């Protein structure tokens, strides 16, 4: 099978500052200020054409950071990401300009992807219809609810027909009917052999839709394998983690990040 996404030894480091003056000092002086924080640490995984890979992990595990790196929105600090095909990220308000109208956002996004005016004119009505925003499409996006932004972002991404689709919690907002419609579209993509990354806190959606699961734990890969293999282990972990006190959770995090 053809490899679609190859993530090799990827790390992402941020600097945490206790005060804004330290951030300025870090730019001016050779001495390092601030604390290093690794959102991702030596992440490796490969997805093949047609794979639907679910990212799971408790909050702060690096799921969205990895999604943004794969989509080319955030650069990795170390390592390499190789994509065989165009990628599109669907996340709440991702890539949308608040001061522009919904229609202007569609046109801008399409222009950035290299589409010509004729192609944009053909796609625009389909995007607006799918997003169900006919009455609001000429209003500024800053007036949209989170659900409306998600619908617009989803509609743009699926209609430009990328080879790799990355969905980051985009179905967690908005109404149930649109979520079902979006899932049907994703199943259509799956049937056509598209590669998809699916980030969600819904274990039920993961079981129904994904083939493989990447379990991230505080920026590290804990497990990568089939849904049947990984999800039961993750559910068991969640049961135990929820029972921990705040202190026990902090101690657990320290053990994982220092191992």
Backbone torsions as a table, in degrees:
resi	resn	phi	psi	omega
1	UNK	NA	149.3	-179.3
2	UNK	-78.2	135.5	176.7
3	UNK	-76.5	135.0	-178.0
4	UNK	-107.1	-42.9	179.0
5	UNK	-129.9	124.6	177.2
6	UNK	-123.8	111.5	179.0
7	UNK	-108.3	119.3	-174.9
8	UNK	-125.1	115.9	171.1
9	UNK	54.2	41.4	-174.2
10	UNK	-85.2	127.5	173.8
11	UNK	-127.0	150.6	175.4
12	UNK	-133.7	117.4	-178.3
13	UNK	-109.9	135.6	173.0
14	UNK	-119.6	160.5	173.3
15	UNK	-106.0	131.8	175.4
16	UNK	-105.5	128.1	-177.9
17	UNK	-116.6	136.6	178.2
18	UNK	-78.9	-24.4	176.5
19	UNK	-145.8	152.8	-174.0
20	UNK	-64.5	-28.0	-179.5
21	UNK	-65.1	-31.4	177.8
22	UNK	-65.4	-33.3	178.1
23	UNK	-63.5	-41.7	178.8
24	UNK	-68.3	-42.1	178.6
25	UNK	-60.3	-35.6	-178.0
26	UNK	-65.3	-27.4	178.6
27	UNK	-80.3	-37.1	-172.1
28	UNK	-87.1	-44.0	-170.8
29	UNK	-101.3	150.9	-179.7
30	UNK	-68.3	-29.0	178.1
31	UNK	-64.8	140.4	-178.4
32	UNK	-84.0	127.5	175.9
33	UNK	-109.9	160.1	179.5
34	UNK	83.5	169.7	-177.6
35	UNK	-109.5	132.5	177.3
36	UNK	-72.1	133.0	176.1
37	UNK	-129.6	124.5	179.8
38	UNK	-98.4	110.1	175.2
39	UNK	-74.3	-29.5	175.3
40	UNK	-136.7	145.8	-177.5
41	UNK	-139.7	106.4	175.1
42	UNK	51.9	55.6	-179.6
43	UNK	-85.5	130.2	176.5
44	UNK	-129.5	132.4	166.0
45	UNK	-168.5	157.8	179.7
46	UNK	-129.2	133.4	173.9
47	UNK	-116.0	140.0	-179.2
48	UNK	-100.6	161.5	-179.6
49	UNK	-55.5	127.8	-179.4
50	UNK	92.6	-8.2	177.2
51	UNK	-70.3	143.5	168.3
52	UNK	-117.0	109.4	-173.6
53	UNK	-107.2	122.0	176.6
54	UNK	-92.2	134.4	174.1
55	UNK	-98.6	122.2	176.3
56	UNK	-123.5	162.8	-179.4
57	UNK	151.7	151.9	178.2
58	UNK	-66.9	166.7	179.8
59	UNK	-55.4	136.3	179.8
60	UNK	88.4	11.2	-178.6
61	UNK	-87.8	-9.8	175.5
62	UNK	102.8	12.1	-177.0
63	UNK	-61.6	-51.1	-178.5
64	UNK	-69.8	-35.3	177.1
65	UNK	-60.6	-46.4	179.3
66	UNK	-64.8	-40.1	177.7
67	UNK	-59.4	-44.8	-179.3
68	UNK	-67.4	-33.9	177.4
69	UNK	-68.4	-44.8	179.3
70	UNK	-61.8	-37.6	-179.6
71	UNK	-75.9	-8.8	179.1
72	UNK	83.3	13.6	-178.9
73	UNK	-86.3	-36.8	179.5
74	UNK	-118.5	133.1	178.9
75	UNK	-80.4	145.1	174.9
76	UNK	-76.2	151.1	175.7
77	UNK	-78.7	-37.3	-178.8
78	UNK	-148.1	153.1	178.0
79	UNK	96.2	-176.2	-177.9
80	UNK	-136.9	148.5	173.4
81	UNK	-125.5	124.1	179.0
82	UNK	-117.0	125.4	178.8
83	UNK	-117.0	133.8	174.1
84	UNK	-104.7	78.4	-177.3
85	UNK	137.1	163.5	177.8
86	UNK	-75.4	143.2	-179.7
87	UNK	-117.2	145.0	175.3
88	UNK	-131.6	133.6	179.2
89	UNK	-100.8	130.5	173.4
90	UNK	-113.2	111.3	175.4
91	UNK	-143.3	161.9	-177.3
92	UNK	-58.6	117.0	177.9
93	UNK	62.9	12.5	-179.2
94	UNK	-62.2	124.0	175.6
95	UNK	77.5	3.7	-180.0
96	UNK	-91.9	139.9	178.3
97	UNK	-96.3	117.6	-172.6
98	UNK	-63.1	-32.3	-176.5
99	UNK	-81.0	-12.2	177.9
100	UNK	-92.7	157.6	175.8
101	UNK	-75.6	169.1	176.5
102	UNK	-58.8	-43.4	179.8
103	UNK	-63.3	-43.9	179.2
104	UNK	-63.8	-35.3	176.8
105	UNK	-65.4	-40.7	177.0
106	UNK	-59.3	-48.4	-177.2
107	UNK	-65.2	-41.5	179.8
108	UNK	-64.3	-45.7	-179.4
109	UNK	-61.2	-43.5	-179.6
110	UNK	-66.1	-39.9	177.6
111	UNK	-63.1	-41.1	179.7
112	UNK	-64.0	-27.1	179.3
113	UNK	-87.9	2.3	174.3
114	UNK	90.0	11.2	179.0
115	UNK	-77.1	146.2	177.8
116	UNK	-88.9	174.0	-174.7
117	UNK	-61.1	-37.7	-180.0
118	UNK	-64.5	-44.0	179.5
119	UNK	-64.2	-39.8	179.5
120	UNK	-64.5	-42.8	179.6
121	UNK	-62.7	-33.2	178.6
122	UNK	-74.1	-38.0	-176.1
123	UNK	-79.8	-34.6	-170.7
124	UNK	-53.5	-49.1	-179.9
125	UNK	-61.9	-35.8	179.5
126	UNK	-65.9	-40.8	-179.8
127	UNK	-65.6	-45.9	-178.7
128	UNK	-63.5	-41.6	180.0
129	UNK	-65.3	-44.0	-178.9
130	UNK	-64.3	-40.0	-178.2
131	UNK	-73.5	-15.8	-179.1
132	UNK	58.0	44.9	-176.8
133	UNK	-120.8	26.1	-174.1
134	UNK	-51.2	-43.5	-176.4
135	UNK	-74.6	-19.8	-172.9
136	UNK	-114.5	0.2	-170.0
137	UNK	-64.1	-24.4	179.8
138	UNK	-102.2	17.2	173.6
139	UNK	-99.9	151.5	179.0
140	UNK	-60.2	140.8	-178.5
141	UNK	-62.1	-26.4	179.5
142	UNK	-63.3	-17.0	177.3
143	UNK	-90.2	-5.1	-177.5
144	UNK	-77.9	150.9	169.0
145	UNK	-75.7	167.9	178.8
146	UNK	-62.0	-35.3	177.8
147	UNK	-64.8	-40.9	179.0
148	UNK	-66.0	-40.2	177.6
149	UNK	-63.0	-42.6	179.8
150	UNK	-62.7	-42.7	179.2
151	UNK	-62.6	-42.0	179.5
152	UNK	-65.5	-46.1	179.7
153	UNK	-61.6	-41.7	179.3
154	UNK	-64.5	-45.4	-177.4
155	UNK	-62.6	-40.9	178.3
156	UNK	-63.1	-48.7	-173.4
157	UNK	-64.6	-43.9	-176.9
158	UNK	-73.8	-26.7	-178.2
159	UNK	-83.2	-18.1	174.3
160	UNK	-83.3	-6.0	168.9
161	UNK	59.3	59.6	179.7
162	UNK	-74.5	161.2	176.2
163	UNK	-77.1	-29.7	-178.8
164	UNK	-125.8	124.0	-177.5
165	UNK	-116.1	128.3	-178.5
166	UNK	-117.9	114.5	-176.3
167	UNK	-111.3	111.4	-176.0
168	UNK	-111.2	94.3	176.3
169	UNK	57.7	19.6	-175.6
170	UNK	-72.0	-18.2	-179.3
171	UNK	-96.9	5.1	-178.0
172	UNK	-86.7	-8.4	177.9
173	UNK	-119.2	161.4	178.7
174	UNK	89.9	-174.4	-173.3
175	UNK	-87.3	160.2	-176.4
176	UNK	-63.5	-37.4	-177.9
177	UNK	-62.4	-41.7	179.6
178	UNK	-70.4	-35.4	177.2
179	UNK	-61.3	-41.2	177.8
180	UNK	-65.1	-42.2	178.4
181	UNK	-61.6	-41.4	179.8
182	UNK	-67.4	-41.4	177.7
183	UNK	-62.3	-39.1	177.1
184	UNK	-61.6	-39.9	178.1
185	UNK	-65.8	-38.7	178.9
186	UNK	-66.9	-36.7	175.8
187	UNK	-64.3	-37.0	176.2
188	UNK	-61.8	-44.0	177.2
189	UNK	-61.9	-41.4	179.8
190	UNK	-62.0	-44.1	179.2
191	UNK	-63.3	-27.2	179.7
192	UNK	-87.3	3.1	175.5
193	UNK	82.7	20.6	176.7
194	UNK	-74.5	152.1	174.6
195	UNK	-93.6	133.8	-178.0
196	UNK	-134.1	142.1	169.9
197	UNK	-108.8	129.3	-175.3
198	UNK	-126.2	113.7	179.3
199	UNK	-106.5	120.6	-178.4
200	UNK	-159.1	151.6	173.5
201	UNK	-89.1	-1.8	-179.0
202	UNK	-87.8	104.7	178.3
203	UNK	-63.8	-34.7	178.8
204	UNK	-59.9	-45.4	178.2
205	UNK	-64.2	-38.7	178.7
206	UNK	-60.4	-45.7	-178.3
207	UNK	-63.7	-37.6	-177.1
208	UNK	-76.4	-34.1	-165.4
209	UNK	-109.2	-31.6	-170.3
210	UNK	-92.2	154.3	173.7
211	UNK	-97.2	-39.2	-175.7
212	UNK	-130.0	159.1	179.4
213	UNK	-130.6	130.7	170.2
214	UNK	-105.6	114.3	-178.9
215	UNK	-98.2	112.4	178.0
216	UNK	-99.6	138.1	179.5
217	UNK	-133.4	106.4	-179.1
218	UNK	50.4	46.9	174.2
219	UNK	85.6	-0.6	-179.9
220	UNK	-116.1	153.7	175.7
221	UNK	-81.6	118.9	176.3
222	UNK	-92.6	-42.2	178.9
223	UNK	-147.4	148.9	170.9
224	UNK	-145.7	118.7	-178.5
225	UNK	-176.9	-161.3	-177.7
226	UNK	-70.2	159.6	178.0
227	UNK	-57.8	-45.1	-177.8
228	UNK	-63.4	-30.7	-178.1
229	UNK	-81.3	-42.9	-169.5
230	UNK	-92.0	-41.6	-173.4
231	UNK	-59.2	-43.9	177.9
232	UNK	-59.6	-37.8	177.6
233	UNK	-65.7	-40.7	-179.5
234	UNK	-67.4	-41.1	179.0
235	UNK	-63.7	-39.4	177.7
236	UNK	-64.5	-41.3	176.8
237	UNK	-61.7	-44.5	-179.3
238	UNK	-59.5	-41.3	178.9
239	UNK	-59.1	-42.9	-179.6
240	UNK	-71.9	-40.1	-176.9
241	UNK	-65.0	-38.6	-179.1
242	UNK	-65.3	-25.2	-179.8
243	UNK	-81.8	-14.0	-177.2
244	UNK	-72.1	148.2	171.9
245	UNK	-75.7	169.6	178.7
246	UNK	-59.1	-41.5	179.5
247	UNK	-65.0	-41.9	178.9
248	UNK	-64.4	-37.5	177.4
249	UNK	-65.3	-41.7	178.1
250	UNK	-64.2	-41.4	178.8
251	UNK	-65.6	-38.5	178.1
252	UNK	-63.5	-44.2	178.8
253	UNK	-60.6	-42.4	178.9
254	UNK	-60.1	-43.1	179.9
255	UNK	-62.2	-43.3	-177.3
256	UNK	-67.7	-47.6	-174.6
257	UNK	-73.0	-21.4	179.4
258	UNK	-99.1	1.6	-178.2
259	UNK	-81.5	NA	NA
